[in-house]
Amino acid sequence: MRDGRPDQITRTSAPVLYIDLQEKLNAMKKFFRARVLIWPLLLVAALFIGGIVAAFASGAMNAVAFSSIFGGNTVKENTEVVKFVVPEQQVVLASAHIEGIQKEGTDGKIFGLAIPASSRVTYLLYKFDAKLGIEGSEVKIDPVEGKKNAYRVSIPKFIFIGNSKPEFEDPIKSNDVLGWLAEEANQSKMTNSILGDRNAEKYVKNSNDVLTAQAKVFYTSIIQSVSPGAKIEFVFADGTDTSGDGK
């Protein structure tokens, strides 16, 4: 104050404050008028959220369905390569029970000349089970081109795999009067001859039909366990070409 009178600033500050306060009140009134128009939107949002929560609680909606409401479309592609687990070792397809008599006869000789009535004959009775099959590692399974769920199985030649439960009786000998001049039969050689490759090929040949049928059944069961309803063609080493389901 100067000379007992208020300054010019003091005299004009009150109207300025009043105007500022009035402007703030007007702004607040406009804001609350605008909020009245927002309530319907808030009500709709609250109802929407409440509906989603209720759907989750009742089990009518899961996370996948919820994401599908807001997310885009999902495209899935699945490419599969079918591989069959087949034996890599020798596969026994059939077992043939073999019984027989092996005969071996010799004659006595002196200075390289055969002596009459000097023959010696040995009989050996035997039986065993012959295991017949294929080399599993040589079997090929390929899809048939142009056909859906169809396969071609290439079967290698049938083989003699081995034997089990061999039994040999004591040899039966029949000698002539001078049979003592002849050499005795070698039982070990007779046994090896019975179980040798020559007889093995005969067992395989005689069992060809059985082996063919068993190969079809065996590999059909493997393939259809992975691909139900598959159509299967079989090609055998002897040139036989069959198609069907192996039943």
Secondary structure, DSSP 4 states (H G I P E B T S, - for coil): -BTTB--HHHHHHHHHHHHHHHHHHHHHHHHHHHHHHHHHHHHHHHHHHHHHHHHHHHTS--HHHHHHHHS----------------SSEEEEEEEEEEEEEEEEEEEEETTEEEEEEEEEEEEEEEEEEEEEEEGGG-EEEEPTT-TTEEEEEE---EEEEEEEEEEPPPEEEE-TTGGGSPPP-HHHHHHHHTSHHHHHHHHHHTHHHHHHHHHHHHHHHHHHHSTT-EEEEEETTS-EEEE---
